[in-house]
Amino acid sequence: MDNIQFLTSRQSQVSSIGTRDLAGCSVVMIASPRGAIVAHISPDPNRDPNDLQAGDHHVQQAMDRVAAFYDQTKTFFPPGTDTWVVRAVHQEVVASPDQKRTTKVNIARMGLTSFSSILYVVSNGDEYNASSGKGMVFIDGRAAKPIVYVEDRVVSQTQQASTSDWVWDREYNRYRQLVEGE
């Protein structure tokens, strides 16, 4: 939690990166055929009861670290590099809208224009395990273009779908993408 990982296609032994245990956290992923960044950002790790903006300040500090790291590794990310922000949904409401805005503004400042917002549902702690895929994101860098997974779904194939293309599915207790004709 609250860490940034980097993968380059030049690292022969490692071809993927990811993070797990997203119980309310956000993730910023920047991926190109040459490299990938994954930043796991907690919403507010050390809540100060006297600071009503503590969570927002924390996300801004995390995005400052992401931007600095991106600047150091920018040669791995050509124009048009894909970017995803994975955000939590709790009780059918997208969590922390101010933090979403902070993340989006910072990604734009970095000059990343190819951006998707992906939602996941914060689940009961019993559901988080490696076999379920709950609370996990993953970038598989083995293909010519990286494949990005959020929980158990591939999101890189449908990238740049706006969040309005996703609807709440009560049957599966998660968001799903609208199918043409729905």
C-alpha positions, 0 to 999 in steps of 0.5 A, spaced: 500 500 500 502 507 498 507 504 493 509 505 486 512 499 482 516 500 475 517 494 470 521 495 464 520 490 458 528 490 458 527 486 465 528 479 462 525 475 468 519 479 470 514 481 465 508 483 469 506 487 475 500 489 480 497 490 487 492 487 491 488 488 497 484 494 494 479 495 500 477 502 498 484 504 495 485 507 488 491 505 483 494 509 478 497 505 472 501 507 466 502 502 461 506 502 454 510 496 450 516 499 453 514 500 461 509 500 466 508 504 473 503 501 478 501 506 484 497 503 490 494 509 493 490 508 500 484 513 501 487 516 508 492 511 512 493 516 518 486 519 519 487 526 523 481 527 526 482 535 526 484 535 519 478 534 514 482 534 508 487 529 510 485 524 505 485 529 499 492 531 502 494 524 502 492 523 495 495 529 492 502 527 496 501 520 492 500 523 486 506 528 486 510 522 488 507 518 481 509 525 477 516 525 480 517 517 478 513 518 471 518 524 470 524 520 471 522 514 467 518 518 461 523 515 456 519 508 457 512 512 455 511 515 448 505 519 446 499 516 447 501 512 453 495 508 456 493 510 463 488 507 468 485 510 475 482 504 478 477 507 484 473 504 489 465 503 489 462 502 496 455 501 497 453 503 490 457 510 491 463 511 487 468 513 493 472 520 495 470 524 489 474 529 491 480 524 490 478 522 484 478 530 481 485 530 484 488 524 481 485 526 474 488 533 474 495 530 476 494 525 470 493 531 466 499 535 468 503 529 467 501 530 459 497 523 459 491 524 455 489 517 454 486 516 460 480 511 463 477 511 470 475 503 472 471 502 478 471 496 482 466 494 488 469 494 495 467 487 498 467 483 504 474 481 507 472 474 506 472 475 498 479 477 498 483 472 495 488 470 490 483 465 486 477 470 486 481 476 483 477 481 488 481 487 490 487 486 485 490 489 479 495 487 474 499 489 468 501 483 463 507 485 459 508 479 455 504 481 449 506 487 444 501 491 448 500 490 455 494 487 458 491 490 464 486 486 468 482 489 474 479 484 478 477 478 474 476 483 467 481 485 462 480 493 461 485 494 456 481 491 450 476 496 452 480 502 454 478 509 454 470 507 455 468 512 459 465 511 466 458 512 463 459 505 459 459 501 466 453 500 470 451 497 476 449 489 476 445 487 482 446 480 480 453 480 480 454 485 485 459 489 481 460 494 475 459 491 468 460 494 461 454 496 457 453 491 451 451 494 445 444 494 444 442 495 452 
